[in-house]
């Protein structure tokens, strides 16, 4: 299931933005109420559709779309979920870490000639 971003009016003159992924809601941030944000984000917007909205005529909507990636990356790191396809690909390609196989050097085992 793709992640969806939506907003709710929490208090008078305040909107809270949330992300819903894997059946859970994650809080992103609060800001002052803007009617254009309510129109765009009330029903929810898929993360893949954010690029389409970034050219919206409202500056407040563009500002929200601009700051969303920072909050989404924070949610990915904090809760260990994958939101972007790129993050999922990175996790698949991570190298397997193996301890380095060195034999310890024991100097008492060697015969040293002192000249």
C-alpha positions in Angstrom: 0.0 0.0 0.0 1.3 3.4 -0.9 1.7 6.1 1.6 -0.9 8.9 1.7 -0.5 12.4 3.1 -3.5 14.2 4.4 -4.4 17.1 6.7 -6.9 17.7 9.5 -8.0 20.9 11.1 -7.1 20.4 14.8 -7.7 23.8 16.4 -9.0 27.0 15.2 -6.5 28.4 12.7 -4.3 25.3 12.8 -3.8 22.3 10.5 -2.0 19.1 11.3 -0.5 17.0 8.5 -0.3 13.2 8.8 1.0 10.3 6.7 -0.9 7.0 6.5 1.2 4.0 5.6 0.7 0.3 6.4 -2.5 1.1 8.2 -0.9 3.5 10.7 -1.0 7.2 11.0 2.2 9.2 11.5 2.2 12.8 12.6 4.3 15.1 10.4 3.9 18.7 11.4 1.5 21.6 12.3 1.0 24.9 10.6 -1.5 27.7 10.4 -4.7 27.1 8.6 -4.8 27.6 4.8 -7.9 27.0 2.8 -5.9 25.9 -0.3 -4.0 23.3 1.7 -7.3 22.0 3.0 -8.7 21.6 -0.6 -5.6 19.8 -1.8 -4.8 17.5 1.2 -8.2 16.9 2.8 -8.9 13.6 1.0 -5.3 12.6 0.9 -2.5 12.7 -1.7 -0.3 9.8 -2.7 3.4 10.4 -2.3 3.9 9.7 -6.0 1.5 12.5 -6.9 3.4 15.1 -4.9 5.5 16.1 -8.0 2.2 17.1 -9.8 1.2 19.3 -6.9 4.6 21.0 -6.7 3.5 23.2 -9.6 0.2 24.3 -7.9 -0.8 27.9 -8.2 -1.0 28.4 -4.4 2.3 29.3 -2.7 1.2 27.7 0.6 0.6 24.3 -1.1 4.0 24.6 -2.8 5.7 25.4 0.5 4.1 22.3 2.1 5.2 20.1 -0.8 8.7 21.5 -0.5 9.0 20.6 3.2 7.4 17.2 3.1 10.5 15.2 2.0 12.4 16.2 5.1 9.6 15.0 7.4 9.1 11.8 5.4 12.8 10.9 5.6 12.7 11.5 9.3 9.7 9.1 9.6 11.5 6.5 7.6 14.6 6.7 9.8 12.7 6.9 13.1 10.2 4.2 12.6 12.1 1.9 10.2 9.4 1.9 7.5 10.0 2.3 3.8 8.0 5.1 2.1 10.0 5.7 -1.1 10.8 3.1 -3.6 14.4 4.3 -3.6 14.8 3.5 0.1 13.5 0.0 -0.5 16.1 -0.5 -3.3 18.9 0.8 -1.1 18.0 -1.7 1.6 18.2 -4.6 -0.9 21.6 -3.6 -2.2 23.3 -3.1 1.2 26.6 -5.1 1.5 26.8 -7.9 3.9 29.3 -6.9 6.5 31.8 -9.7 7.3 34.5 -9.4 9.9 38.0 -9.1 8.5 39.9 -12.4 8.6 43.4 -11.6 9.8 45.5 -13.9 11.8 47.0 -12.3 14.9 50.8 -11.7 14.8 52.5 -13.4 17.8 56.1 -12.2 17.9 57.1 -14.8 20.4 56.8 -17.6 17.8 59.6 -16.1 15.6 63.3 -16.6 16.1 65.0 -13.2 16.0 68.7 -13.0 15.2 70.3 -10.1 16.9 73.5 -8.9 15.2 
